[in-house]
């Protein structure tokens, strides 16, 4: 009897199945049933009884209420979309820049990597409290804290004046100022992306850089010819992760609206479930469009 052998492609496919199996099993065991029940609840009026609850099917009543009666729901979705549109480029740019810096060989590199990842670990604690209290803006950006002797070194006016002296386009200056104002949020949201980019940088074959050096490429040319194209698959992954993280952040106004609908609305769980399902569909559409657009520029190295 011939010994069963698999080619490399089949082995990789099998490894992929084993790698994703814990998620698939966990999703089937713990998430499928709540997903189905939440959909049924969004289409029904719920009434709690001594033995549990009863559902009275009402169709799209709750969806119609949140879309055509609630004047705030659509506005908050638009605000969440605009906030994500602003946050994603900042987080991806900062993560890529930080990963490139942390990938260099220097003394204390391991400690530096730990420091960059700490905000992710502490995001439920002091970093989130600083963000809510606007600590960075108040301490570093507020010129009133330094008295009437002139603007603070880190005030908005001083930073903007510095950028204007560099003769940068006004739109780019506005983008940089938004990044400065949200520096705490950007750092907190960049830890996972930095690790992904670091893994990608360390997996780029050294032979590609050697070939670029042999052709006389500068460091800037090496980045655009070798580093950036090889990282495009991970850029797509990080964009998807960042979009989801931005839409579902714990301090998101949209997420708080869904939570509050349970207690503040007479429709309770039904309206909250309808809001959550519509928001889920909206985020899925955004992701599908982004994947469709960004995938065209992704290079997969064989």
Buried (B, 14 or more C-beta within 10 A) or exposed (E): EEEEEEEEEEEEEEEEEEEEEEEEEEEEEEEEEEEEEBBBBBBBBBEEEEEEEEBEEBEEBBBEBBBEEBEEBEEBBEBBBEBBEBBBBBBBBBBBEBBBEBBEEEEEEEEBBEEBBBBBEBBEEEBBEBBEEEBBBEEBBBBEEEEEEEBBEBBBEBBBEEBEEEEBEEEEBEBBBBBBBBBBBBBBBBBBBBBBBBEBBEEBEEEBBEEBEEEEBEEEEBBEBBBEBBBBBBBBBBBBBBBBBBBBBEEBBBBEBBBEBBEEBEBBBBBBBBBBBBBBEBBEEBBEEBBEEBEEEBEEEE
